[in-house]
Amino acid sequence: MQNILGFFLANREAVFIVILSIFLGIEVISHVPAILHTPLMSGANAIHGVVIIGAIIVMGHAETTGSLILGFLAVVLGTLNVVGGFVVTDRMLEMFKKKK
Amino acid sequence: MDQLAHLSAGISILEITYVIASVLFIMGLKMLSHPLTARRGNILAAIGMVLAIIATILFHQKEGKPIGNIGLIIGAIAIGTIIGWLIARKVKMTAMPQLVSLFNGMGGAAAALISLMEFPHISNELIAKSGMANGQVLAILIGLMIGTVSWAGSMIAFGKLDGFIGDMRIKAMKYVNLSILAVLIGFIVFIMTRHVQASSELTPLIYIMFAVAVIYGVLFVMPIGGADMPVVISLLNSFTGVAAAMGGFLYNNQAMLTGGILVGSAGTILTILMCKAMNRSLLNVIVGVFGGGGQSNMAVTGSVKEISLTDAAVLLSYSKKVVIVPGYGLAVAQAQHICHELDRLLEEKGVEVKYAIHPVAGRMPGHMNVLLAEADVPYEQLIESDEINPDLPNTDVLIVIGANDVVNPAAEDDPSSPIYGMPIIKARDAKNIIVMKRGMGKGYAAIENMLFFNDKTRMLFGDAKGTLQNLVNEVKSL
C-alpha cells in the first residue's frame, strides 16, 4: 500500500492529468444531441487508439525476436484502431454534411 | 531521473508535441459533439494522433536509447493503415456498430499486448526497493485485465451484431461472471504480494491471468441481449480508454494519459446516457444479466389485421400528417433510400412527413440519423421521440418500418416487462398505424408487442425494401 501511495506521489502530475481529464471528458460530452451519439462513440474509439504510442515504445525497445513479433502485432492492432476509427467516423459525418 | 535528458531538445519537442496532441484530442472531442463542427473535430483529433505518433518515433528515448526497429515499426503502421482504411471504407453503413466494436477490440488487444510484454521488464531495482506491490505492476496488471476484457468482449459483441454468435442465457451466468471477476482481482493481489527478485519469474502467471481475462470478456458479453449491445460497446469503449491510460502511467506518457482518460470518462458518461435512454441500470450491464428476455404476463388480445398495398397507398396519400418510425429492419434491408423516395412523393402530394427517431433505434444511439442522412433526408424532418410524442394524436398515419421495441406499449403498461419504463415513441396515439415487418417474429428484446394487435394497427408483411418499393409504385400510380 505504502509503495502504491509512493507511486502516486512520484507521479503527481500524472494523477493531476487524470483528474482533470475525467472532468474534461464529462464536461465535453454532457450536452451531446442523441443524433451524434454514434459518431461520438466512434470518434472516442479512435482517440483511445493513442495506445499505439505504447506499442511503438515497446516495439522500439524490443530486444528479443519474440517481443519484436508481439510488438509488431501491437503496432498493427493499434494502427487499425486509430485509422479504422477515424475513417469510419469521418464516413459517418460525411453523410451529415451532404444534406442540403 | 536524469535532468539533462529531460532538457535535451528531442524530449522537449516530444513533450510539447504531446501537449499539442492532448489539446487537439480535447478540442476534437468537443467539436464532435456539435453537428456543424463534428467532422472538423474528428480530423483535428486525427491530426493530434499523427503528430503524437511521429514525435514518438523520432524523439522518444528510454534510458537514453532512441526508438529502434524503425523500419519494422513503419511497416507495421503501413499494414495497419491499409487494412484499417479498407475495412472502414468498404463496410456498409448498416454494419457501422460492429465496426466500431471491432476497432475498439483492436485497441484493447494492443493495450493487453503492451502489458504482457512490459511485465517481464519491470526493473529489478524497483522490485528490490519496493517489492511487487508498486504502481508500475498495478498499472500493467490493470491494463492487462481491462485491455483483454475489452478485446474479448468487443469480439463477441462484433460477432453478435454481425449475427454469427447467438445469445447464451443461463441464469447462473451472473454468479459465474462475478466469480471470474473475483478470480481476476485475486490474480492482481496474488501477483503483487509475491516476493521475487525479478518480475520475469512470474511471467507464466500473467499469461494465465490473460487467459482468464479472455474467458471473462467472452462470458461478460455472451448473455447480453442484442438490444443492449450499444450500451456494452460504449462501456467497452471506455474500458479501452482506461487500458490506454494505464499505458500512460507506465511510460509516464501525457498523450496516452489524456487520450485514454478522456475516452474513459466521456465513454462512461455516454454509457450512462444510453442506459438512461433505455431505462437500464449500469450495474446490470456490468454483471451481465440484462436483456434476459423476461416474460411478459400480458395476455395477447385482439388479432393482427393486414392491409393491402393499395389501401395503404390511398391512406397515406390522403393524409395530412404522416410520421415514419424507422428501426433496424429498415437498416438491414438497406431501405433508407427508398424510404426517402416515399417521403418525397408524399410531400409532393402535400402530406407533411416527419421521422420519429428513438434514441436507441437501430443498433446504436444515433444509428438511424446516420442512415437517413446517408439517404439525404434533411435534418429538419428528423424529430426526437420526446418532441414528437405530443404531436402523435394529430398524426393521421404512423408507419413503423422494421422497428419493434421502441414502439412497444409494454414499456408503459406492463411492469413485468423487461423494457418497462423505457421511453418509447407513443405510436398507439396516432390515428392510424401501419407496421411493416418481415413476419410476426418478436423484436430484439424478444417480447410481445401489443401494438401489433391494436385496433388501429394494420400490418404490411414483407422485407422493408421490397414493401416500400411496392408502396412507392402504388402511390405513383394513384
HADDOCK unambig.tbl for C-alpha pairs under 7 A between the chains (distance, minus, plus):
assign (segid A and resid 3 and name CA) (segid B and resid 130 and name CA) 6.13 0.50 0.50
assign (segid A and resid 3 and name CA) (segid B and resid 133 and name CA) 6.36 0.50 0.50
assign (segid A and resid 3 and name CA) (segid B and resid 134 and name CA) 5.21 0.50 0.50
assign (segid A and resid 4 and name CA) (segid B and resid 133 and name CA) 6.76 0.50 0.50
assign (segid A and resid 4 and name CA) (segid B and resid 134 and name CA) 5.07 0.50 0.50
assign (segid A and resid 4 and name CA) (segid B and resid 135 and name CA) 4.98 0.50 0.50
assign (segid A and resid 7 and name CA) (segid B and resid 134 and name CA) 6.67 0.50 0.50
assign (segid A and resid 7 and name CA) (segid B and resid 135 and name CA) 5.15 0.50 0.50
assign (segid A and resid 14 and name CA) (segid B and resid 249 and name CA) 6.90 0.50 0.50
assign (segid A and resid 17 and name CA) (segid B and resid 258 and name CA) 6.65 0.50 0.50
assign (segid A and resid 18 and name CA) (segid B and resid 257 and name CA) 6.75 0.50 0.50
assign (segid A and resid 18 and name CA) (segid B and resid 258 and name CA) 6.82 0.50 0.50
assign (segid A and resid 18 and name CA) (segid B and resid 261 and name CA) 6.23 0.50 0.50
assign (segid A and resid 21 and name CA) (segid B and resid 258 and name CA) 5.96 0.50 0.50
assign (segid A and resid 21 and name CA) (segid B and resid 261 and name CA) 5.95 0.50 0.50
assign (segid A and resid 21 and name CA) (segid B and resid 262 and name CA) 5.34 0.50 0.50
assign (segid A and resid 22 and name CA) (segid B and resid 261 and name CA) 6.17 0.50 0.50
assign (segid A and resid 22 and name CA) (segid B and resid 262 and name CA) 6.01 0.50 0.50
assign (segid A and resid 22 and name CA) (segid B and resid 265 and name CA) 5.22 0.50 0.50
assign (segid A and resid 24 and name CA) (segid B and resid 262 and name CA) 6.90 0.50 0.50
assign (segid A and resid 25 and name CA) (segid B and resid 262 and name CA) 4.75 0.50 0.50
assign (segid A and resid 25 and name CA) (segid B and resid 263 and name CA) 6.80 0.50 0.50
assign (segid A and resid 25 and name CA) (segid B and resid 265 and name CA) 5.21 0.50 0.50
assign (segid A and resid 25 and name CA) (segid B and resid 266 and name CA) 4.46 0.50 0.50
assign (segid A and resid 26 and name CA) (segid B and resid 265 and name CA) 6.01 0.50 0.50
assign (segid A and resid 26 and name CA) (segid B and resid 266 and name CA) 5.29 0.50 0.50
assign (segid A and resid 26 and name CA) (segid B and resid 269 and name CA) 6.32 0.50 0.50
assign (segid A and resid 28 and name CA) (segid B and resid 29 and name CA) 6.86 0.50 0.50
assign (segid A and resid 28 and name CA) (segid B and resid 30 and name CA) 5.20 0.50 0.50
assign (segid A and resid 29 and name CA) (segid B and resid 30 and name CA) 6.96 0.50 0.50
assign (segid A and resid 29 and name CA) (segid B and resid 33 and name CA) 6.56 0.50 0.50
assign (segid A and resid 29 and name CA) (segid B and resid 266 and name CA) 5.93 0.50 0.50
assign (segid A and resid 32 and name CA) (segid B and resid 33 and name CA) 5.16 0.50 0.50
assign (segid A and resid 34 and name CA) (segid B and resid 359 and name CA) 5.95 0.50 0.50
assign (segid A and resid 34 and name CA) (segid B and resid 365 and name CA) 6.51 0.50 0.50
assign (segid A and resid 34 and name CA) (segid B and resid 366 and name CA) 5.76 0.50 0.50
assign (segid A and resid 35 and name CA) (segid B and resid 366 and name CA) 4.26 0.50 0.50
assign (segid A and resid 35 and name CA) (segid B and resid 369 and name CA) 5.81 0.50 0.50
assign (segid A and resid 36 and name CA) (segid B and resid 33 and name CA) 6.47 0.50 0.50
assign (segid A and resid 36 and name CA) (segid B and resid 366 and name CA) 5.93 0.50 0.50
assign (segid A and resid 37 and name CA) (segid B and resid 365 and name CA) 5.51 0.50 0.50
assign (segid A and resid 37 and name CA) (segid B and resid 366 and name CA) 5.44 0.50 0.50
assign (segid A and resid 38 and name CA) (segid B and resid 364 and name CA) 6.32 0.50 0.50
assign (segid A and resid 38 and name CA) (segid B and resid 365 and name CA) 5.70 0.50 0.50
assign (segid A and resid 38 and name CA) (segid B and resid 366 and name CA) 5.32 0.50 0.50
assign (segid A and resid 38 and name CA) (segid B and resid 367 and name CA) 6.21 0.50 0.50
assign (segid A and resid 40 and name CA) (segid B and resid 32 and name CA) 6.00 0.50 0.50
assign (segid A and resid 40 and name CA) (segid B and resid 33 and name CA) 6.66 0.50 0.50
assign (segid A and resid 41 and name CA) (segid B and resid 234 and name CA) 6.72 0.50 0.50
assign (segid A and resid 42 and name CA) (segid B and resid 100 and name CA) 5.89 0.50 0.50
assign (segid A and resid 43 and name CA) (segid B and resid 42 and name CA) 6.35 0.50 0.50
assign (segid A and resid 44 and name CA) (segid B and resid 263 and name CA) 5.55 0.50 0.50
assign (segid A and resid 45 and name CA) (segid B and resid 104 and name CA) 5.97 0.50 0.50
assign (segid A and resid 45 and name CA) (segid B and resid 237 and name CA) 6.03 0.50 0.50
assign (segid A and resid 47 and name CA) (segid B and resid 259 and name CA) 6.08 0.50 0.50
assign (segid A and resid 48 and name CA) (segid B and resid 240 and name CA) 6.69 0.50 0.50
assign (segid A and resid 48 and name CA) (segid B and resid 241 and name CA) 5.06 0.50 0.50
assign (segid A and resid 48 and name CA) (segid B and resid 244 and name CA) 6.36 0.50 0.50
assign (segid A and resid 48 and name CA) (segid B and resid 259 and name CA) 5.85 0.50 0.50
assign (segid A and resid 48 and name CA) (segid B and resid 260 and name CA) 5.24 0.50 0.50
assign (segid A and resid 48 and name CA) (segid B and resid 263 and name CA) 6.28 0.50 0.50
assign (segid A and resid 49 and name CA) (segid B and resid 107 and name CA) 5.63 0.50 0.50
assign (segid A and resid 50 and name CA) (segid B and resid 49 and name CA) 6.71 0.50 0.50
assign (segid A and resid 50 and name CA) (segid B and resid 244 and name CA) 6.98 0.50 0.50
assign (segid A and resid 50 and name CA) (segid B and resid 256 and name CA) 5.67 0.50 0.50
assign (segid A and resid 50 and name CA) (segid B and resid 259 and name CA) 6.44 0.50 0.50
assign (segid A and resid 51 and name CA) (segid B and resid 107 and name CA) 6.76 0.50 0.50
assign (segid A and resid 51 and name CA) (segid B and resid 110 and name CA) 6.95 0.50 0.50
assign (segid A and resid 51 and name CA) (segid B and resid 111 and name CA) 6.24 0.50 0.50
assign (segid A and resid 51 and name CA) (segid B and resid 244 and name CA) 4.90 0.50 0.50
assign (segid A and resid 51 and name CA) (segid B and resid 256 and name CA) 6.28 0.50 0.50
assign (segid A and resid 53 and name CA) (segid B and resid 53 and name CA) 6.10 0.50 0.50
assign (segid A and resid 53 and name CA) (segid B and resid 56 and name CA) 6.77 0.50 0.50
assign (segid A and resid 54 and name CA) (segid B and resid 114 and name CA) 6.82 0.50 0.50
assign (segid A and resid 54 and name CA) (segid B and resid 247 and name CA) 6.24 0.50 0.50
assign (segid A and resid 55 and name CA) (segid B and resid 110 and name CA) 6.83 0.50 0.50
assign (segid A and resid 55 and name CA) (segid B and resid 114 and name CA) 6.12 0.50 0.50
assign (segid A and resid 56 and name CA) (segid B and resid 73 and name CA) 6.85 0.50 0.50
assign (segid A and resid 57 and name CA) (segid B and resid 67 and name CA) 6.86 0.50 0.50
assign (segid A and resid 58 and name CA) (segid B and resid 114 and name CA) 6.76 0.50 0.50
assign (segid A and resid 60 and name CA) (segid B and resid 67 and name CA) 4.42 0.50 0.50
assign (segid A and resid 60 and name CA) (segid B and resid 68 and name CA) 4.44 0.50 0.50
assign (segid A and resid 60 and name CA) (segid B and resid 69 and name CA) 5.56 0.50 0.50
assign (segid A and resid 60 and name CA) (segid B and resid 70 and name CA) 6.91 0.50 0.50
assign (segid A and resid 61 and name CA) (segid B and resid 67 and name CA) 6.19 0.50 0.50
assign (segid A and resid 61 and name CA) (segid B and resid 68 and name CA) 6.08 0.50 0.50
assign (segid A and resid 67 and name CA) (segid B and resid 117 and name CA) 6.55 0.50 0.50
assign (segid A and resid 70 and name CA) (segid B and resid 113 and name CA) 6.88 0.50 0.50
assign (segid A and resid 72 and name CA) (segid B and resid 73 and name CA) 6.83 0.50 0.50
assign (segid A and resid 72 and name CA) (segid B and resid 76 and name CA) 5.97 0.50 0.50
assign (segid A and resid 74 and name CA) (segid B and resid 110 and name CA) 4.51 0.50 0.50
assign (segid A and resid 74 and name CA) (segid B and resid 113 and name CA) 6.15 0.50 0.50
assign (segid A and resid 75 and name CA) (segid B and resid 76 and name CA) 5.96 0.50 0.50
assign (segid A and resid 75 and name CA) (segid B and resid 77 and name CA) 6.40 0.50 0.50
assign (segid A and resid 76 and name CA) (segid B and resid 76 and name CA) 5.05 0.50 0.50
assign (segid A and resid 76 and name CA) (segid B and resid 77 and name CA) 5.78 0.50 0.50
assign (segid A and resid 76 and name CA) (segid B and resid 79 and name CA) 6.52 0.50 0.50
assign (segid A and resid 76 and name CA) (segid B and resid 80 and name CA) 4.62 0.50 0.50
assign (segid A and resid 77 and name CA) (segid B and resid 80 and name CA) 6.58 0.50 0.50
assign (segid A and resid 77 and name CA) (segid B and resid 106 and name CA) 5.04 0.50 0.50
assign (segid A and resid 77 and name CA) (segid B and resid 107 and name CA) 6.41 0.50 0.50
assign (segid A and resid 77 and name CA) (segid B and resid 110 and name CA) 5.79 0.50 0.50
assign (segid A and resid 78 and name CA) (segid B and resid 106 and name CA) 6.33 0.50 0.50
assign (segid A and resid 78 and name CA) (segid B and resid 107 and name CA) 5.33 0.50 0.50
assign (segid A and resid 78 and name CA) (segid B and resid 110 and name CA) 5.63 0.50 0.50
assign (segid A and resid 79 and name CA) (segid B and resid 77 and name CA) 5.77 0.50 0.50
assign (segid A and resid 79 and name CA) (segid B and resid 80 and name CA) 4.89 0.50 0.50
assign (segid A and resid 79 and name CA) (segid B and resid 81 and name CA) 6.03 0.50 0.50
assign (segid A and resid 80 and name CA) (segid B and resid 80 and name CA) 4.84 0.50 0.50
assign (segid A and resid 80 and name CA) (segid B and resid 81 and name CA) 6.21 0.50 0.50
assign (segid A and resid 80 and name CA) (segid B and resid 84 and name CA) 4.72 0.50 0.50
assign (segid A and resid 80 and name CA) (segid B and resid 103 and name CA) 6.50 0.50 0.50
assign (segid A and resid 80 and name CA) (segid B and resid 106 and name CA) 6.69 0.50 0.50
assign (segid A and resid 81 and name CA) (segid B and resid 103 and name CA) 4.69 0.50 0.50
assign (segid A and resid 81 and name CA) (segid B and resid 104 and name CA) 6.32 0.50 0.50
assign (segid A and resid 81 and name CA) (segid B and resid 106 and name CA) 5.64 0.50 0.50
assign (segid A and resid 81 and name CA) (segid B and resid 107 and name CA) 5.38 0.50 0.50
assign (segid A and resid 83 and name CA) (segid B and resid 81 and name CA) 5.76 0.50 0.50
assign (segid A and resid 83 and name CA) (segid B and resid 84 and name CA) 5.59 0.50 0.50
assign (segid A and resid 83 and name CA) (segid B and resid 85 and name CA) 6.21 0.50 0.50
assign (segid A and resid 84 and name CA) (segid B and resid 84 and name CA) 4.42 0.50 0.50
assign (segid A and resid 84 and name CA) (segid B and resid 85 and name CA) 5.67 0.50 0.50
assign (segid A and resid 84 and name CA) (segid B and resid 88 and name CA) 5.33 0.50 0.50
assign (segid A and resid 84 and name CA) (segid B and resid 103 and name CA) 6.44 0.50 0.50
assign (segid A and resid 85 and name CA) (segid B and resid 100 and name CA) 6.90 0.50 0.50
assign (segid A and resid 85 and name CA) (segid B and resid 103 and name CA) 6.40 0.50 0.50
assign (segid A and resid 86 and name CA) (segid B and resid 42 and name CA) 6.74 0.50 0.50
assign (segid A and resid 86 and name CA) (segid B and resid 46 and name CA) 6.53 0.50 0.50
assign (segid A and resid 87 and name CA) (segid B and resid 85 and name CA) 6.60 0.50 0.50
assign (segid A and resid 87 and name CA) (segid B and resid 88 and name CA) 6.02 0.50 0.50
assign (segid A and resid 88 and name CA) (segid B and resid 88 and name CA) 5.19 0.50 0.50
assign (segid A and resid 90 and name CA) (segid B and resid 39 and name CA) 6.27 0.50 0.50
assign (segid A and resid 90 and name CA) (segid B and resid 42 and name CA) 6.79 0.50 0.50
assign (segid A and resid 92 and name CA) (segid B and resid 370 and name CA) 6.24 0.50 0.50
assign (segid A and resid 93 and name CA) (segid B and resid 38 and name CA) 6.93 0.50 0.50
assign (segid A and resid 93 and name CA) (segid B and resid 39 and name CA) 5.60 0.50 0.50
assign (segid A and resid 95 and name CA) (segid B and resid 370 and name CA) 6.93 0.50 0.50
assign (segid A and resid 95 and name CA) (segid B and resid 373 and name CA) 5.55 0.50 0.50
assign (segid A and resid 95 and name CA) (segid B and resid 374 and name CA) 5.05 0.50 0.50
assign (segid A and resid 96 and name CA) (segid B and resid 373 and name CA) 5.45 0.50 0.50
assign (segid A and resid 99 and name CA) (segid B and resid 373 and name CA) 6.93 0.50 0.50
assign (segid A and resid 99 and name CA) (segid B and resid 376 and name CA) 5.49 0.50 0.50
assign (segid A and resid 99 and name CA) (segid B and resid 378 and name CA) 6.03 0.50 0.50
